[in-house]
């Protein structure tokens, strides 16, 4: 049974949506964001051993003047302050991990 859409049609839709005009703020931030992306991907680190990646991202956060950083992609809840920046991970985890993951989100105000 056909779904009514085709892969080329989706690709064309994505192409046009990606070509939508961006805001001046996005246009201004893009070169630095792209350079960071290239830098991190040219120097990959093993999972769990991302020393230079962490240092680079911490430097970027401090340069932006951020006092709170909410992140994910971890299965353990964490709220820690390091050098004046509060790092919060809201982890839901898998059902089998409920013994060490809370099922409520930390509110950030």
C-alpha positions as CSV (number, residue, x, y, z in Angstrom):
1,X,0.0,0.0,0.0
2,X,1.4,3.4,-1.0
3,X,1.6,6.1,1.7
4,X,0.9,9.1,-0.6
5,X,4.4,10.6,-0.4
6,X,7.6,9.8,-2.0
7,X,11.2,10.1,-0.9
8,X,12.1,12.7,-3.6
9,X,9.0,14.7,-2.6
10,X,10.2,14.7,1.0
11,X,13.7,15.7,0.0
12,X,12.4,18.6,-2.1
13,X,10.2,19.8,0.8
14,X,13.2,19.7,3.2
15,X,15.3,21.5,0.6
16,X,12.8,24.3,0.4
17,X,12.2,24.5,4.1
18,X,16.0,24.7,4.7
19,X,16.2,27.5,2.2
20,X,13.7,29.6,4.2
21,X,15.1,33.0,5.1
22,X,16.8,33.2,8.5
23,X,16.7,36.0,11.0
24,X,19.6,38.5,11.1
25,X,20.6,37.0,14.5
26,X,20.8,33.5,13.0
27,X,22.8,34.8,10.1
28,X,25.2,36.5,12.4
29,X,25.7,33.5,14.7
30,X,25.9,30.9,11.9
31,X,29.6,31.3,11.0
32,X,30.8,30.7,14.6
33,X,28.4,27.8,15.2
34,X,29.5,26.2,11.9
35,X,33.2,26.6,12.9
36,X,32.5,25.0,16.2
37,X,30.7,22.1,14.5
38,X,33.7,21.6,12.2
39,X,36.2,21.9,15.0
40,X,34.4,19.3,17.1
41,X,34.0,16.8,14.3
42,X,37.6,17.1,13.0
43,X,38.8,16.1,16.5
44,X,36.5,13.4,17.7
45,X,36.9,11.9,21.2
46,X,35.7,8.6,22.6
47,X,32.4,8.5,24.3
48,X,32.8,9.2,28.0
49,X,36.2,10.8,27.4
50,X,35.3,14.1,25.8
51,X,37.8,16.2,27.6
52,X,38.5,18.8,24.8
53,X,34.9,18.8,23.7
54,X,33.7,19.6,27.2
55,X,36.3,22.3,27.6
56,X,35.4,23.9,24.2
57,X,31.7,23.9,25.0
58,X,32.3,25.3,28.5
59,X,34.4,28.1,27.0
60,X,31.5,28.8,24.5
61,X,29.0,28.9,27.4
62,X,31.1,31.3,29.4
63,X,31.6,33.6,26.4
64,X,27.9,33.8,26.0
65,X,27.5,34.8,29.6
66,X,25.3,31.8,30.4
67,X,24.6,31.1,34.1
68,X,22.5,28.0,33.4
69,X,23.0,25.2,30.9
70,X,20.3,22.6,30.5
71,X,21.4,19.5,28.6
72,X,20.4,16.0,27.9
73,X,21.6,12.8,26.2
74,X,22.3,11.2,29.5
75,X,20.4,8.8,31.7
76,X,21.3,10.2,35.1
77,X,19.7,13.3,36.6
78,X,22.3,15.9,37.6
79,X,22.4,19.4,38.9
80,X,25.8,20.8,39.6
81,X,27.4,24.3,39.7
82,X,30.9,24.6,38.1
83,X,32.7,28.0,38.1
84,X,29.4,29.9,38.5
85,X,27.5,28.0,35.8
86,X,24.6,25.7,36.8
87,X,24.4,22.5,34.7
88,X,21.1,20.7,34.8
89,X,20.4,17.3,33.1
90,X,16.7,16.2,33.1
91,X,17.0,12.5,32.4
92,X,14.0,10.3,32.1
93,X,16.0,7.2,31.3
94,X,14.5,3.9,30.4
95,X,11.8,2.2,32.5
96,X,14.4,-0.2,33.9
97,X,16.5,2.7,35.1
98,X,13.8,4.2,37.4
99,X,15.9,3.3,40.4
100,X,18.3,6.2,39.6
101,X,16.3,8.5,37.4
102,X,13.6,10.8,38.7
103,X,10.5,11.1,36.7
104,X,10.1,14.8,37.2
105,X,11.7,17.7,35.4
106,X,13.7,20.4,37.2
107,X,12.1,23.8,36.8
108,X,14.5,26.5,35.5
109,X,13.5,30.0,36.2
